[in-house]
Structure formats: structure tokens, C-alpha cells
Amino acid sequence: MNSDIKSGVGFIIPLGAIIGFFTALFLGEHLLSICIAIAGILIWFLYMVIMESSPPSNLGNLIMFFGILLSIGVFMGFGVTQNMWGGIEFVSEGSLFALVVLFFSILTGMLFRNQPFVQPAGPRNNLSDQEKRWIENALKDNNVKADVNDPKVIVVKQESNDKEKDVSADDHKSENDQYNNPYVYAYPPEYYYDEDDYEDDYEDDYEE
């Protein structure tokens, strides 16, 4: 069964609970109206769990609506009494309990309001046979196009190694260059004598 159909059928449960609630309320069966409101929302939740249907986007609003109905039933059943002269008296305990129920129902509804629900994948959420065929055909077409238009990637590792060797050789040469030698210019040029010049000067001094 489709998820939309399951969700649509599930809305019959809260609708019947609303009709039963107002019917019991108009008949004066306040306790029965409370039971109908609670049973309606609980049965609807159990239906969504069993049928694995996705929750509606307005789930928070429905929770708040049923909370309002429940607080009305509690107020009419325990917050209002009739005196011996036919008048109506308000009971503080029942009214306070109805306000507490209304507060927590609105708080719960605000937590579930506008929450994105993701439908879990399961055996009942599989695609139909026709949809499976469409997907298989699309995948086959994509595979054929990918095989035809698949670019050929060629990785040349030898070239990169040669380049690395050239770069390392250049670095080695630059390291051994005379500009990088700290002993080339250790002394000024006038301290360097040629050996022949030194011998000539020595012979001249000796002759004198």
C-alpha cells in the first residue's frame, strides 16, 4: 500500500475520535469524552507505527487540538459542578488540572510542529516492479555512456622521476658553487701571492 493511502486511511481514526468526543460531551458523559480523546490519539499513533506510514507535517497541530479537547473534557467533568439550586460552580482543583493538561499538550505539540519526518526504509517500502525496471534501464544507459565517454588517464611516473633527478642535480651544483664556499674570500686578494713571484723576490734579496 502506498504511503499516501496509508496516511489518508489513518486520518479516519482521529476524525472518528473527534465526532465521538463531541457526541459524548453533548450527552453529558464527560468521563467518556475524555477516554475517547485519549484513545483516539493513541490508536492513531499505534496505526502509524504498525503500518509504517509517515507522520503528517501538521502532527504538532493535531496534538495541540486533541490536548485542547482533553482539557475541555477534564474541565467539564471535574472543574464544573451544579449546586442544589441548579446553578454552576467552578472547582479550583479541576480547573487547575485542566490548565495543566492544556499546558503540556501545547508544549508537546510545539515540539512536534514543523518537524521533518523521514520515512524509514523497510521491506514494505520497496519500489514497484515497474519502478525497478525504470531504474535498471536508467543505470544501464548511464553505464554505457560512461564506458564510451570515459576519459583515458595516463600517469607517467618516469618523467616525474627524471625531473626530480634534474632538480636534485641542479641543487647539488648550486650548493658546491664557489659563491657558497666560505673559504674563497676568507682573506683579501693582496694576501694571495703567486709562488713564482715569491721566489723571484727571494732571489733578488739574496743577490743584494
N, CA, C and O of each residue as an XYZ file, in Angstrom:
832
protein
N       0.844     -1.190      0.000
C       0.000      0.000      0.000
C       0.885      1.248      0.000
O       1.914      1.293      0.675
N       0.472      2.253     -0.761
C       1.245      3.472     -0.857
C       1.205      4.234      0.463
O       0.256      4.113      1.238
N       2.263      5.028      0.707
C       2.343      5.762      1.973
C       1.250      6.811      2.079
O       0.716      7.034      3.166
N       0.901      7.472      0.954
C      -0.166      8.476      0.994
C      -1.512      7.842      1.321
O      -2.311      8.416      2.061
N      -1.761      6.658      0.768
C      -3.027      5.975      1.051
C      -3.082      5.565      2.517
O      -4.118      5.704      3.167
N      -1.971      5.061      3.036
C      -1.940      4.671      4.446
C      -2.159      5.874      5.357
O      -2.860      5.770      6.363
N      -1.569      7.005      5.013
C      -1.776      8.205      5.823
C      -3.217      8.688      5.741
O      -3.789      9.123      6.740
N      -3.814      8.610      4.531
C      -5.209      9.026      4.386
C      -6.167      8.156      5.172
O      -7.104      8.659      5.792
N      -5.935      6.840      5.150
C      -6.779      5.938      5.940
C      -6.580      6.188      7.428
O      -7.524      6.063      8.208
N      -5.374      6.534      7.826
C      -5.118      6.793      9.240
C      -5.840      8.012      9.773
O      -6.112      8.084     10.971
N      -6.161      8.980      8.913
C      -6.881     10.170      9.370
C      -8.323      9.856      9.763
O      -8.972     10.674     10.417
N      -8.827      8.705      9.383
C     -10.193      8.332      9.789
C     -10.265      8.144     11.301
O     -11.298      8.420     11.912
N      -9.183      7.681     11.904
C      -9.184      7.417     13.353
C      -9.340      8.703     14.156
O     -10.240      8.760     14.995
N      -8.520      9.743     13.957
C      -8.757     10.973     14.736
C     -10.071     11.652     14.392
O     -10.668     12.305     15.248
N     -10.537     11.509     13.144
C     -11.832     12.098     12.791
C     -12.963     11.434     13.572
O     -13.846     12.113     14.095
N     -12.930     10.107     13.646
C     -13.947      9.403     14.438
C     -13.845      9.736     15.916
O     -14.861      9.809     16.606
N     -12.615      9.940     16.415
C     -12.454     10.307     17.823
C     -13.032     11.687     18.105
O     -13.613     11.907     19.168
N     -12.884     12.610     17.178
C     -13.442     13.957     17.371
C     -14.969     13.904     17.402
O     -15.606     14.533     18.246
N     -15.543     13.147     16.471
C     -17.012     13.021     16.443
C     -17.514     12.361     17.730
O     -18.493     12.816     18.323
N     -16.850     11.301     18.154
C     -17.262     10.633     19.392
C     -17.078     11.514     20.616
O     -17.871     11.437     21.554
N     -16.049     12.347     20.623
C     -15.820     13.243     21.765
C     -16.964     14.240     21.917
O     -17.521     14.381     23.005
N     -17.316     14.926     20.845
C     -18.383     15.926     20.944
C     -19.739     15.271     21.211
O     -20.582     15.851     21.895
N     -19.951     14.083     20.682
C     -21.210     13.378     20.956
C     -21.328     13.044     22.442
O     -22.371     13.278     23.053
N     -20.259     12.497     23.022
C     -20.290     12.181     24.453
C     -20.367     13.441     25.307
O     -20.984     13.425     26.372
N     -19.751     14.527     24.858
C     -19.784     15.774     25.624
C     -21.188     16.366     25.654
O     -21.633     16.849     26.695
N     -21.893     16.333     24.518
C     -23.257     16.856     24.472
C     -24.241     15.974     25.240
O     -25.263     16.459     25.727
N     -23.940     14.700     25.347
C     -24.796     13.789     26.111
C     -24.524     13.869     27.609
O     -25.229     13.241     28.399
N     -23.526     14.621     28.003
C     -23.210     14.764     29.418
C     -22.272     13.706     29.949
O     -22.037     13.658     31.157
N     -21.737     12.873     29.115
C     -20.789     11.835     29.532
C     -19.370     12.405     29.438
O     -18.645     12.147     28.477
N     -19.000     13.169     30.432
C     -17.710     13.860     30.391
C     -16.539     12.884     30.520
O     -15.531     13.028     29.827
N     -16.668     11.901     31.398
C     -15.590     10.925     31.548
C     -15.403     10.101     30.273
O     -14.278      9.766     29.903
N     -16.508      9.779     29.609
C     -16.409      9.039     28.347
C     -15.747      9.878     27.259
O     -14.990      9.353     26.442
N     -16.029     11.182     27.244
C     -15.399     12.058     26.242
C     -13.884     12.125     26.447
O     -13.124     12.167     25.480
N     -13.448     12.135     27.711
C     -12.006     12.129     27.984
C     -11.373     10.838     27.480
O     -10.311     10.860     26.857
N     -12.028      9.718     27.750
C     -11.495      8.424     27.301
C     -11.448      8.344     25.783
O     -10.507      7.782     25.223
N     -12.454      8.899     25.108
C     -12.477      8.862     23.638
C     -11.337      9.700     23.061
O     -10.700      9.285     22.093
N     -11.071     10.872     23.640
C      -9.988     11.733     23.139
C      -8.628     11.059     23.315
O      -7.797     11.084     22.407
N      -8.404     10.461     24.479
C      -7.116      9.790     24.718
C      -6.968      8.564     23.825
O      -5.910      8.339     23.238
N      -8.037      7.769     23.724
C      -7.970      6.555     22.905
C      -7.785      6.890     21.430
O      -7.081      6.172     20.719
N      -8.401      7.962     20.964
C      -8.281      8.333     19.550
C      -6.852      8.663     19.151
O      -6.376      8.176     18.126
N      -6.151      9.485     19.942
C      -4.782      9.865     19.590
C      -3.824      8.690     19.755
O      -2.885      8.543     18.973
N      -4.056      7.839     20.782
C      -3.175      6.688     20.979
C      -3.341      5.647     19.876
O      -2.353      5.096     19.389
N      -4.573      5.377     19.484
C      -4.811      4.405     18.405
C      -4.229      4.913     17.089
O      -3.714      4.130     16.291
N      -4.309      6.198     16.868
C      -3.743      6.765     15.636
C      -2.222      6.606     15.614
O      -1.656      6.263     14.577
N      -1.559      6.850     16.737
C      -0.110      6.645     16.809
C       0.259      5.178     16.596
O       1.218      4.871     15.889
N      -0.506      4.273     17.212
C      -0.235      2.844     17.020
C      -0.436      2.431     15.568
O       0.304      1.595     15.050
N      -1.431      3.014     14.912
C      -1.660      2.704     13.493
C      -0.462      3.132     12.649
O      -0.038      2.389     11.764
N       0.090      4.318     12.909
C       1.240      4.791     12.129
C       2.468      3.920     12.369
O       3.269      3.702     11.460
N       2.614      3.420     13.601
C       3.761      2.563     13.893
C       3.614      1.207     13.219
O       4.571      0.692     12.641
N       2.415      0.623     13.290
C       2.202     -0.714     12.729
C       2.246     -0.686     11.206
O       2.878     -1.543     10.590
N       1.593      0.275     10.605
C       1.537      0.366      9.143
C       2.773      1.040      8.542
O       2.926      1.074      7.321
N       3.649      1.572      9.387
C       4.877      2.235      8.930
C       4.577      3.368      7.958
O       5.248      3.525      6.938
N       3.577      4.137      8.284
C       3.228      5.305      7.476
C       3.932      6.533      8.032
O       4.159      6.646      9.236
N       4.269      7.440      7.144
C       4.976      8.647      7.562
C       4.024      9.585      8.290
O       2.893      9.768      7.840
N       4.445     10.186      9.403
C       3.582     11.137     10.121
C       3.330     12.373      9.275
O       4.188     12.763      8.483
N       2.172     12.991      9.427
C       1.880     14.198      8.646
C       2.695     15.384      9.133
O       3.221     15.387     10.247
N       2.787     16.375      8.287
C       3.556     17.571      8.646
C       2.882     18.394      9.732
O       3.549     19.136     10.453
N       1.548     18.266      9.854
C       0.807     19.016     10.870
C       0.536     18.170     12.109
O      -0.501     18.330     12.753
N       1.455     17.276     12.445
C       1.273     16.420     13.613
C       1.233     17.241     14.896
O       0.449     16.939     15.795
N       2.061     18.267     14.993
C       2.045     19.108     16.187
C       0.720     19.810     16.387
O       0.237     19.917     17.515
N       0.122     20.293     15.303
C      -1.184     20.951     15.417
C      -2.264     19.978     15.876
O      -3.128     20.345     16.672
N      -2.224     18.739     15.383
C      -3.208     17.742     15.800
C      -3.036     17.379     17.276
O      -4.022     17.172     17.984
N      -1.792     17.301     17.739
C      -1.564     17.015     19.157
C      -2.112     18.144     20.023
O      -2.740     17.888     21.050
N      -1.882     19.376     19.619
C      -2.430     20.505     20.376
C      -3.952     20.513     20.344
O      -4.587     20.841     21.346
N      -4.549     20.156     19.205
C      -6.008     20.126     19.105
C      -6.603     19.072     20.039
O      -7.583     19.338     20.735
N      -6.014     17.884     20.053
C      -6.507     16.845     20.956
C      -6.241     17.220     22.416
O      -7.019     16.852     23.297
N      -5.170     17.935     22.678
C      -4.938     18.415     24.040
C      -5.992     19.411     24.478
O      -6.417     19.403     25.634
N      -6.418     20.269     23.561
C      -7.498     21.209     23.885
C      -8.795     20.459     24.163
O      -9.518     20.784     25.105
N      -9.089     19.447     23.336
C     -10.292     18.642     23.577
C     -10.211     17.939     24.935
O     -11.195     17.890     25.673
N      -9.055     17.407     25.253
C      -8.895     16.708     26.527
C      -9.043     17.666     27.707
O      -9.665     17.320     28.710
N      -8.484     18.850     27.596
C      -8.623     19.830     28.683
C     -10.072     20.284     28.831
O     -10.530     20.533     29.947
N     -10.795     20.393     27.722
C     -12.224     20.739     27.813
C     -12.997     19.642     28.538
O     -13.836     19.919     29.395
N     -12.701     18.387     28.181
C     -13.379     17.280     28.860
C     -13.060     17.225     30.343
O     -13.942     16.951     31.157
N     -11.787     17.485     30.710
C     -11.412     17.491     32.129
C     -12.085     18.648     32.859
O     -12.544     18.494     33.991
N     -12.140     19.797     32.211
C     -12.777     20.954     32.844
C     -14.274     20.733     33.026
O     -14.826     21.050     34.079
N     -14.927     20.194     32.011
C     -16.366     19.952     32.124
C     -16.681     18.826     33.104
O     -17.750     18.825     33.713
N     -15.785     17.886     33.263
C     -16.050     16.768     34.161
C     -15.664     17.026     35.599
O     -16.341     16.562     36.517
N     -14.562     17.775     35.816
C     -14.057     17.956     37.179
C     -13.928     19.420     37.598
O     -13.675     19.696     38.771
N     -14.090     20.333     36.701
C     -13.945     21.746     37.050
C     -15.248     22.480     37.202
O     -15.255     23.630     37.641
N     -16.361     21.850     36.851
C     -17.674     22.487     36.934
C     -18.626     21.534     37.647
O     -18.709     20.355     37.302
N     -19.331     22.043     38.625
C     -20.363     21.265     39.334
C     -21.654     22.074     39.403
O     -21.663     23.294     39.241
N     -22.715     21.367     39.644
C     -24.032     22.002     39.740
C     -24.486     21.969     41.199
O     -24.468     20.919     41.840
N     -24.886     23.109     41.706
C     -25.326     23.183     43.094
C     -26.790     22.768     43.231
O     -27.441     22.391     42.257
N     -27.280     22.846     44.445
C     -28.630     22.368     44.737
C     -29.720     23.269     44.165
O     -30.869     22.845     44.044
N     -29.378     24.490     43.818
C     -30.353     25.402     43.224
C     -30.300     25.418     41.691
O     -30.984     26.215     41.050
N     -29.509     24.562     41.132
C     -29.413     24.488     39.675
C     -28.350     25.379     39.073
O     -28.226     25.456     37.851
N     -27.584     26.050     39.906
C     -26.519     26.909     39.407
C     -25.235     26.133     39.123
O     -25.144     24.932     39.379
N     -24.269     26.831     38.599
C     -22.980     26.222     38.227
C     -21.897     26.796     39.126
O     -21.803     28.008     39.320
N     -21.093     25.914     39.662
C     -19.957     26.301     40.491
C     -18.669     25.734     39.884
O     -18.631     24.624     39.353
N     -17.633     26.540     39.991
C     -16.329     26.126     39.463
C     -15.489     25.542     40.595
O     -15.404     26.099     41.689
N     -14.877     24.413     40.295
C     -13.993     23.746     41.248
C     -12.554     24.113     40.890
O     -12.109     23.926     39.757
N     -11.847     24.635     41.875
C     -10.478     25.107     41.600
C      -9.537     23.957     41.238
O      -8.690     24.102     40.357
N      -9.684     22.817     41.915
C      -8.789     21.691     41.623
C      -8.977     21.174     40.200
O      -7.999     20.921     39.496
N     -10.225     21.018     39.778
C     -10.489     20.545     38.421
C     -10.044     21.533     37.356
O      -9.523     21.143     36.311
N     -10.258     22.832     37.632
C      -9.825     23.854     36.669
C      -8.307     23.883     36.545
O      -7.767     24.018     35.447
N      -7.618     23.754     37.690
C      -6.162     23.733     37.651
C      -5.642     22.505     36.908
O      -4.678     22.600     36.150
N      -6.271     21.366     37.121
C      -5.848     20.150     36.412
C      -6.063     20.288     34.901
O      -5.243     19.825     34.108
N      -7.167     20.925     34.510
C      -7.422     21.156     33.085
C      -6.370     22.085     32.478
O      -5.951     21.883     31.338
N      -5.941     23.103     33.232
C      -4.899     24.002     32.732
C      -3.562     23.284     32.589
O      -2.814     23.540     31.646
N      -3.262     22.388     33.521
C      -2.014     21.622     33.425
C      -2.024     20.729     32.188
O      -1.028     20.638     31.470
N      -3.165     20.067     31.944
C      -3.285     19.219     30.747
C      -3.134     20.058     29.484
O      -2.479     19.635     28.532
N      -3.735     21.242     29.471
C      -3.631     22.121     28.301
C      -2.195     22.592     28.092
O      -1.728     22.672     26.956
N      -1.499     22.900     29.175
C      -0.114     23.371     29.062
C       0.788     22.298     28.457
O       1.537     22.573     27.520
N       0.722     21.087     28.984
C       1.606     20.035     28.490
C       1.237     19.589     27.075
O       2.112     19.199     26.303
N      -0.027     19.642     26.736
C      -0.423     19.273     25.370
C       0.082     20.298     24.357
O       0.542     19.928     23.276
N       0.000     21.583     24.701
C       0.510     22.619     23.793
C       2.036     22.545     23.709
O       2.613     22.736     22.638
N       2.679     22.269     24.833
C       4.137     22.138     24.819
C       4.579     20.970     23.941
O       5.532     21.093     23.172
N       3.887     19.839     24.056
C       4.225     18.679     23.216
C       3.947     18.961     21.745
O       4.724     18.568     20.875
N       2.847     19.638     21.471
C       2.530     19.975     20.084
C       3.534     20.923     19.464
O       3.845     20.801     18.279
N       4.048     21.868     20.243
C       5.063     22.784     19.720
C       6.371     22.062     19.423
O       7.097     22.447     18.507
N       6.675     21.021     20.189
C       7.891     20.256     19.912
C       7.787     19.476     18.608
O       8.782     19.312     17.903
N       6.589     18.994     18.283
C       6.394     18.212     17.061
C       5.956     19.069     15.876
O       5.724     18.541     14.789
N       5.841     20.349     16.066
C       5.344     21.200     14.987
C       6.456     21.495     13.996
O       7.576     21.842     14.373
N       6.119     21.350     12.710
C       7.040     21.639     11.596
C       8.346     20.863     11.716
O       9.417     21.373     11.386
N       8.246     19.627     12.190
C       9.414     18.761     12.257
C       9.449     17.869     11.024
O       8.457     17.201     10.729
N      10.589     17.837     10.277
C      10.663     16.950      9.104
C      10.793     15.499      9.541
O      11.711     15.142     10.280
N       9.870     14.672      9.080
C       9.888     13.254      9.411
C      10.409     12.484      8.206
O       9.945     12.684      7.083
N      11.372     11.604      8.446
C      11.961     10.765      7.404
C      11.380      9.380      7.541
O      11.441      8.773      8.610
N      10.815      8.880      6.454
C      10.231      7.552      6.480
C      11.329      6.503      6.423
O      12.130      6.509      5.489
N      11.385      5.604      7.398
C      12.454      4.598      7.396
C      12.293      3.611      6.264
O      11.181      3.257      5.873
N      13.433      3.173      5.744
C      13.417      2.187      4.667
C      13.192      0.806      5.257
O      13.860      0.420      6.217
N      12.266      0.071      4.694
C      11.941     -1.255      5.198
C      11.449     -2.139      4.076
O      11.372     -1.699      2.929
N      11.113     -3.381      4.387
C      10.646     -4.300      3.345
C       9.316     -3.891      2.748
O       8.992     -4.281      1.626
N       8.532     -3.099      3.495
C       7.235     -2.693      2.978
C       7.291     -1.412      2.171
O       6.297     -1.012      1.564
N       8.424     -0.778      2.161
C       8.565      0.476      1.432
C       9.351      0.300      0.142
O       9.930      1.261     -0.365
N       9.378     -0.915     -0.393
C      10.109     -1.169     -1.625
C       9.384     -0.558     -2.810
O       8.200     -0.230     -2.738
N      10.121     -0.412     -3.902
C       9.548      0.122     -5.120
C       8.745     -0.944     -5.836
O       8.909     -2.141     -5.599
N       7.884     -0.488     -6.705
C       7.103     -1.427     -7.506
C       7.981     -2.026     -8.605
O       9.101     -1.573     -8.839
N       7.449     -3.055     -9.275
C       8.228     -3.722    -10.327
C       8.518     -2.792    -11.496
O       9.610     -2.818    -12.063
N       7.537     -1.972    -11.852
C       7.744     -1.052    -12.963
C       8.799     -0.002    -12.618
O       9.627      0.343    -13.461
N       8.776      0.506    -11.389
C       9.785      1.482    -10.982
C      11.179      0.858    -10.937
O      12.167      1.513    -11.269
N      11.256     -0.407    -10.527
C      12.547     -1.089    -10.536
C      13.100     -1.229    -11.952
O      14.296     -1.045    -12.178
N      12.218     -1.559    -12.913
C      12.671     -1.673    -14.308
C      13.161     -0.334    -14.836
O      14.173     -0.270    -15.535
N      12.448      0.734    -14.505
C      12.888      2.064    -14.933
C      14.275      2.390    -14.375
O      15.131      2.916    -15.087
N      14.483      2.078    -13.121
C      15.780      2.379    -12.509
C      16.889      1.539    -13.129
O      17.985      2.043    -13.371
N      16.613      0.253    -13.391
C      17.622     -0.610    -14.010
C      17.979     -0.134    -15.411
O      19.153     -0.123    -15.782
N      16.969      0.264    -16.197
C      17.250      0.777    -17.551
C      18.069      2.061    -17.497
O      18.982      2.260    -18.299
N      17.735      2.930    -16.547
C      18.492      4.181    -16.427
C      19.936      3.914    -16.031
O      20.848      4.571    -16.531
N      20.150      2.954    -15.135
C      21.517      2.622    -14.737
C      22.305      2.003    -15.883
O      23.492      2.288    -16.046
N      21.646      1.147    -16.686
C      22.334      0.557    -17.830
C      22.736      1.615    -18.843
O      23.851      1.589    -19.362
N      21.824      2.556    -19.130
C      22.155      3.629    -20.069
C      23.322      4.464    -19.552
O      24.208      4.843    -20.319
N      23.322      4.747    -18.267
C      24.420      5.537    -17.705
C      25.741      4.788    -17.775
O      26.788      5.396    -18.001
N      25.703      3.468    -17.582
C      26.938      2.681    -17.659
C      27.496      2.641    -19.077
O      28.709      2.718    -19.274
N      26.601      2.520    -20.074
C      27.053      2.501    -21.469
C      27.670      3.834    -21.852
O      28.723      3.872    -22.488
N      27.021      4.927    -21.470
C      27.561      6.248    -21.787
C      28.882      6.484    -21.064
O      29.787      7.124    -21.600
N      28.982      5.975    -19.871
C      30.227      6.155    -19.121
C      31.368      5.378    -19.757
O      32.504      5.852    -19.778
N      31.073      4.165    -20.287
C      32.119      3.383    -20.942
C      32.587      4.038    -22.234
O      33.774      3.991    -22.559
N      31.661      4.653    -22.979
C      32.025      5.285    -24.247
C      32.794      6.577    -24.018
O      33.809      6.829    -24.667
N      32.306      7.386    -23.098
C      32.889      8.704    -22.870
C      33.861      8.733    -21.703
O      34.197      9.802    -21.191
N      34.307      7.574    -21.291
C      35.214      7.537    -20.147
C      36.584      8.061    -20.567
O      37.189      7.485    -21.471
N      37.094      9.110    -19.962
C      38.412      9.630    -20.359
C      39.517      8.686    -19.927
O      39.453      8.051    -18.875
N      40.545      8.613    -20.784
C      41.697      7.761    -20.500
C      42.742      8.591    -19.750
O      43.197      9.626    -20.237
N      43.098      8.139    -18.605
C      44.071      8.827    -17.769
C      45.377      8.050    -17.817
O      45.413      6.873    -17.458
N      46.441      8.693    -18.255
C      47.761      8.069    -18.345
C      48.673      8.778    -17.359
O      48.830      9.998    -17.399
N      49.253      8.014    -16.499
C      50.146      8.558    -15.484
C      51.567      8.162    -15.847
O      51.877      6.974    -15.921
N      52.416      9.123    -16.069
C      53.811      8.890    -16.422
C      54.637      9.157    -15.180
O      54.795     10.302    -14.757
N      55.159      8.097    -14.605
C      55.950      8.233    -13.389
C      57.428      8.469    -13.691
O      58.123      9.126    -12.915
N      57.922      7.924    -14.840
C      59.336      8.046    -15.170
C      59.714      9.499    -15.414
O      60.794      9.945    -15.028
N      58.818     10.223    -16.053
C      59.100     11.617    -16.347
C      59.233     12.425    -15.064
O      60.118     13.271    -14.937
N      58.363     12.161    -14.141
C      58.455     12.883    -12.876
C      59.732     12.538    -12.135
O      60.323     13.400    -11.484
N      60.175     11.265    -12.225
C      61.421     10.885    -11.565
C      62.622     11.568    -12.200
O      63.538     12.007    -11.505
N      62.611     11.659    -13.568
C      63.707     12.351    -14.244
C      63.761     13.815    -13.844
O      64.833     14.380    -13.628
N      62.599     14.409    -13.751
C      62.565     15.820    -13.362
C      63.090     16.000    -11.946
O      63.798     16.961    -11.646
N      62.734     15.064    -11.087
C      63.226     15.164     -9.723
C      64.743     15.016     -9.677
O      65.421     15.704     -8.913
N      65.281     14.087    -10.522
C      66.730     13.928    -10.568
C      67.412     15.188    -11.072
O      68.431     15.599    -10.516
N      66.861     15.820    -12.130
C      67.447     17.053    -12.653
C      67.434     18.151    -11.602
O      68.412     18.878    -11.432
N      66.329     18.258    -10.911
C      66.227     19.302     -9.889
C      67.215     19.052     -8.764
O      67.835     19.989     -8.260
N      67.365     17.780     -8.362
C      68.313     17.466     -7.287
C      69.752     17.726     -7.735
O      70.564     18.193     -6.936
N      70.094     17.424     -9.030
C      71.445     17.689     -9.530
C      71.735     19.184     -9.563
O      72.831     19.614     -9.202
N      70.760     19.974     -9.992
C      70.947     21.425    -10.008
C      71.149     21.966     -8.602
O      71.980     22.845     -8.375
N      70.391     21.438     -7.676
C      70.556     21.889     -6.295
C      71.935     21.522     -5.759
O      72.558     22.284     -5.020
N      72.403     20.315     -6.158
C      73.728     19.892     -5.695
C      74.826     20.783     -6.277
O      75.778     21.136     -5.580
N      74.690     21.148     -7.568
C      75.670     22.030     -8.185
C      75.655     23.406     -7.540
O      76.698     24.006     -7.280
N      74.451     23.888     -7.289
C      74.375     25.216     -6.690
C      74.958     25.227     -5.285
O      75.507     26.238     -4.846
N      74.841     24.098     -4.574
C      75.419     24.035     -3.239
C      76.948     24.049     -3.287
O      77.584     24.601     -2.390
N      77.556     23.438     -4.340
C      79.011     23.381     -4.474
C      79.591     24.552     -5.252
O      80.776     24.540     -5.584
N      78.810     25.527     -5.538
C      79.292     26.679     -6.290
C      80.282     27.470     -5.427
O      80.271     27.385     -4.199
N      81.141     28.246     -6.113
C      82.168     28.975     -5.376
C      81.575     30.075     -4.504
O      82.183     30.493     -3.519
N      80.389     30.539     -4.871
C      79.774     31.577     -4.055
C      79.298     31.043     -2.711
O      79.136     31.794     -1.749
N      79.077     29.736     -2.662
C      78.646     29.126     -1.413
C      79.808     28.593     -0.583
O      79.590     28.063      0.507
N      81.069     28.725     -1.090
C      82.247     28.243     -0.372
C      82.713     29.333      0.590
O      83.066     30.420      0.134
N      82.731     29.091      1.880
C      83.108     30.163      2.829
C      84.596     30.469      2.844
O      85.005     31.481      3.412
N      85.442     29.595      2.215
C      86.885     29.795      2.256
C      87.429     30.531      1.033
O      88.634     30.765      0.941
N      86.563     30.895      0.102
C      87.063     31.554     -1.107
C      87.552     32.950     -0.785
O      88.646     33.348     -1.183
N      86.722     33.693     -0.052
C      87.070     35.067      0.274
C      87.346     35.209      1.774
O      86.847     36.116      2.439
N      88.174     34.261      2.288
C      88.499     34.360      3.711
C      89.471     35.512      3.985
O      89.421     36.124      5.053
N      90.371     35.815      3.009
C      91.337     36.904      3.160
C      91.240     37.816      1.949
O      90.734     37.405      0.905
N      91.722     39.058      2.074
C      91.702     39.953      0.911
C      92.617     39.451     -0.193
O      93.496     38.631      0.070
N      92.435     39.917     -1.409
C      93.241     39.408     -2.539
C      94.728     39.710     -2.417
O      95.542     38.967     -2.965
N      95.115     40.790     -1.707
C      96.532     41.112     -1.634
C      97.325     40.120     -0.796
O      98.555     40.123     -0.854
N      96.655     39.266     -0.014
C      97.358     38.269      0.770
C      97.735     37.041     -0.041
O      98.505     36.192      0.408
N      97.194     36.965     -1.212
C      97.471     35.794     -2.035
C      98.621     36.132     -2.993
O      98.508     37.063     -3.791
N      99.747     35.364     -2.914
C     100.904     35.570     -3.792
C     101.092     34.353     -4.653
O     100.806     33.215     -4.279
N     101.588     34.660     -5.823
C     101.960     33.547     -6.678
C     103.316     32.999     -6.215
O     104.184     33.762     -5.789
N     103.489     31.705     -6.298
C     104.726     31.076     -5.824
C     105.951     31.556     -6.610
O     107.021     31.728     -6.026
N     105.813     31.776     -7.929
C     106.943     32.258     -8.746
C     107.354     33.664     -8.343
O     108.541     33.971     -8.241
N     106.359     34.515     -8.115
C     106.682     35.883     -7.690
C     107.417     35.878     -6.361
O     108.331     36.673     -6.142
N     107.019     34.994     -5.491
C     107.672     34.925     -4.174
C     109.133     34.468     -4.301
O     110.003     34.972     -3.591
N     109.405     33.503     -5.216
C     110.782     33.049     -5.424
C     111.652     34.134     -6.058
O     112.819     34.283     -5.696
N     111.082     34.902     -7.016
C     111.851     35.988     -7.638
C     112.249     37.039     -6.609
O     113.381     37.523     -6.598
N     111.308     37.378     -5.756
C     111.626     38.381     -4.731
C     112.706     37.865     -3.778
O     113.569     38.622     -3.333
N     112.646     36.575     -3.476
C     113.631     35.994     -2.562
C     115.023     35.994     -3.195
O     116.008     36.264     -2.508
N     115.121     35.692     -4.507
C     116.411     35.696     -5.198
C     116.998     37.098     -5.282
O     118.206     37.274     -5.123
N     116.162     38.091     -5.528
C     116.657     39.470     -5.588
C     117.256     39.899     -4.251
O     118.303     40.544     -4.196
N     116.582     39.534     -3.207
C     117.101     39.906     -1.882
C     118.419     39.180     -1.586
O     119.309     39.734     -0.941
N     118.529     37.973     -2.051
C     119.730     37.191     -1.783
C     120.925     37.761     -2.549
O     122.032     37.820     -2.013
N     120.703     38.187     -3.814
C     121.777     38.758     -4.611
C     122.268     40.058     -4.003
O     123.461     40.357     -4.056
N     121.407     40.796     -3.455
C     121.831     42.050     -2.849
C     122.679     41.784     -1.614
O     123.132     42.725     -0.962
